[in-house]
Amino acid sequence: MNIRIYEVTVVTEPFTVHFICAGESVDSMTCWDLRTFAIELLQKVRPNAHIGFDLRGTKFVDSQGLGMMVGVLKEARQVNSDCYFWLGNAKDVKYILQVTGLDQLLPSWPPSGLTSRPTII
């Protein structure tokens, strides 16, 4: 699987988020590679940074993909980090998260209260 990583630095906030581009689908065929990659990235960047999934281009998420995202969030919080979910205009993914109630659990990017526009490096 081809996974792209890029870093988002928030100028006025003292943290960095390393995003993983999830691709068009997060399902049983892709979620375990994404999880492994996310956990390795989390171990590499903590405690000075957070991780996240860029889901802006994602069109489909199945139950295993949802479970993986919740699991990665749990792993991040266990090491005093966080995992953000950048949805942008991904209407299908937003709908799935709303129907399942996960939109209330998974922190979206940018976080509320962010006063500056993030700089993508």
C-alpha positions, 0 to 999 in steps of 0.5 A, a space after each residue: 500500500 502506498 501511504 503518504 505522510 506529511 507534517 502539519 505544524 500549527 504556528 500559534 500552538 506548541 505542537 505538531 501533527 504528523 498526518 497519514 494520508 489514508 487513501 480512498 478506502 479504510 477497510 479490511 484490506 488497508 486498515 491493518 497496514 495503516 494501523 501498523 504505520 500509525 503506531 510506529 509513527 506514534 512511537 517515533 514522534 511522541 511526546 513532542 507531536 501527535 498523529 492524525 489521519 487525513 481522510 479528505 480523499 477517503 470515500 469508504 470506511 468499513 467497520 474494521 476501518 472504524 475499529 482501527 481508528 478508535 484503536 489508534 486513538 486509544 493507543 495515542 492517548 495511552 502515551 499522552 498523545 492524541 490522534 486527529 481526523 482531518 475530514 475536510 469535505 469527505 461527506 461519506 466519511 462524515 455521514 458514517 461517523 455521525 451514524 455510528 456516533 463516532 463523530 463525538 469520540 474522534 477528535 477532528 482537525 483542526 481542533 476547536 479553538 484553534 486561532 491560526 491557520 495551520 502551515 503545511 510543511 
